[in-house]
Amino acid sequence: LAKQGVTTALGRAIGYQRCWAQKSADHRGTPDFPGIVCTLLKDEEVRSVKALRGGQLLVDDEEHHRPSTTEGVLYHIPPDQVRDCLAELDFREKGGYARDVIDVREYNSDRTIKALLYRGTLDNPMFWPRALLDTSFAAAIMSVAIGPSGNNDAYLFRLDEFMQDPEVKQEV
């Protein structure tokens, strides 16, 4: 995505949560020892996973839930580069990701635009509910998993750096 003419802006997806719940056997782990990467899940998807912890349905009062906000980078791809960009992303995100078109809000203008989102959904084979529900388990995996794109914990630390960026923090 680092091509001439591609521009970026900060934005936020409303009603989605960044979750450590996607196995990564091709970037931050291997088929024998998958790492864990983030995916964006809809608020209701997160609630449904958390509701069935240990086979017991937990009380979940819908009235107390405000939509989540997930911050990220929006990429504007020039029309003449869209086909190549999609081919690159389809290859890179082949590990259980689906394409969704969602509404996002740009930070600077606060306008709502449509964006293409690659995300792991609950029904994909790489979705890992235990990682979402058991942070100690997820941390143990991420502390040692290594894949072709590098150490799993480096991915976590880079995401943390992004979230600590003053421009991102001011918008949160």
Buried (B, 14 or more C-beta within 10 A) or exposed (E): EEEEEEEEBBBBBBBBBBBBBBBBBBBBBBEEEBBBBBBBBBBEBBBBBEEEEEEEEEEEEEEEEEEBBBBBEBBEBEEEBEEEBEEEBEEBBEBBBEEBEBEBBBBEEEEEBEBBBBBBBBEBEBBBBEBBBBEEBBBEBBEEBBBEBEBBBEBBEEBEEEEEEEEBEEBE
